[in-house]
Amino acid sequence: MNISLRPELEQFVQEKVQGGTYASPSEVIEDALLRLREQEEGDEISGDELNRLLAEGEADLAGGNVVDAEEVFAELRRRSAEKRGRVG
């Protein structure tokens, strides 16, 4: 199999090989494809798992185990700022 890469990606692959991270360009591409496959597989959720999560959420809602949306967004903003190093 032969592939063509844009020049900047070809340079990136060469840097990985020259830096000793990988032994060959083929290893770089293989690793990238394996990571892509893992990412895609991780993004999928089975119907059974989705149904389980929905039932769990409905049970929480029925039991009054809920959090105000504004509190959730405030916490997400705080965590985001913390990760960026801008804690107020």
Buried (B, 14 or more C-beta within 10 A) or exposed (E): EEEEEEEEEEEEBEEBBEEEEBEEBEBBBEEBEEEEEEEEEEEEEEEEEEEEEEEEEEEEEEEEEEEEEEEEEEEEEEEEEEEEEEEE
